[in-house]
């Protein structure tokens, strides 16, 4: 799901991921200084994006949205994510 504030500040994306058969849930923010319009981020609903998580505490996780996220965790960017990353960076001016 996607939640945001009409006053700006961020868009929150809820997501789930699996490690083996164990399912985890979390919510991460995409910083966004402009007012939020619900249709701006709907293109990521249902998309599969990489998640970085702490080995001993997978509930401490972060979905990788933009290039800086991939660099932070030293995850190579697959061409499968290029269009999503580019669109997110365009919308958020990052």
C-alpha positions in Angstrom: 0.0 0.0 0.0 1.0 3.6 -0.5 0.3 6.4 2.0 1.3 10.1 1.9 0.6 13.5 3.2 -1.1 16.2 1.1 1.5 18.6 2.7 4.6 16.7 1.5 7.3 15.1 3.6 7.2 11.6 2.3 5.4 8.8 0.8 5.2 5.5 2.8 5.2 2.2 1.0 4.2 -1.0 2.8 5.8 -4.2 1.5 6.3 -7.8 2.3 9.2 -10.2 1.6 10.2 -13.7 2.2 13.3 -15.3 3.7 12.8 -19.0 3.1 9.2 -19.7 4.1 9.0 -16.8 6.7 7.1 -13.8 5.6 8.1 -10.3 6.8 6.3 -6.9 6.6 7.6 -3.4 6.8 7.0 0.2 5.7 9.6 2.6 4.3 9.4 6.2 3.3 10.3 7.7 0.0 11.3 11.3 0.9 9.2 13.7 -1.2 9.0 17.4 -0.6 6.1 18.1 -2.9 2.4 17.6 -2.1 1.5 14.0 -2.5 -0.9 12.9 -5.3 -2.1 9.3 -4.9 -1.6 8.4 -8.5 2.1 9.5 -8.7 3.4 6.3 -7.0 0.8 3.7 -8.0 3.2 2.4 -10.7 5.2 0.6 -8.0 2.3 -1.3 -6.6 2.8 -5.0 -7.4 6.4 -4.5 -8.5 9.2 -6.7 -7.1 12.1 -4.7 -5.8 15.1 -5.8 -3.8 15.0 -5.6 0.0 18.1 -5.2 2.2 17.7 -6.6 5.7 19.7 -7.3 8.8 20.8 -10.9 9.0 20.0 -11.4 12.6 16.9 -9.2 12.5 15.1 -9.4 9.1 12.3 -7.1 10.4 15.0 -4.4 10.2 14.7 -4.0 6.4 14.7 -1.4 3.7 13.3 -1.7 0.2 15.7 -0.3 -2.5 14.0 2.5 -4.4 16.7 4.7 -5.9 20.3 4.4 -6.9 21.6 5.7 -3.6 19.8 2.9 -1.8 21.5 0.3 -4.0 24.9 2.0 -3.5 24.4 2.1 0.3 24.0 -1.7 0.5 26.4 -2.4 -2.4 23.7 -4.1 -4.4 24.2 -4.2 -8.2 21.3 -2.6 -10.1 19.6 -5.0 -12.5 18.3 -3.6 -15.8 14.9 -5.0 -14.7 14.7 -2.1 -12.2 16.0 0.7 -14.4 12.6 2.2 -15.4 11.2 2.0 -11.8 14.4 3.7 -10.4 14.4 6.4 -13.0 10.8 7.2 -12.5 11.1 7.4 -8.7 14.2 9.6 -9.0 12.3 11.8 -11.5 9.3 12.2 -9.2 11.4 12.8 -6.0 14.1 14.9 -7.7 16.8 12.6 -6.2 
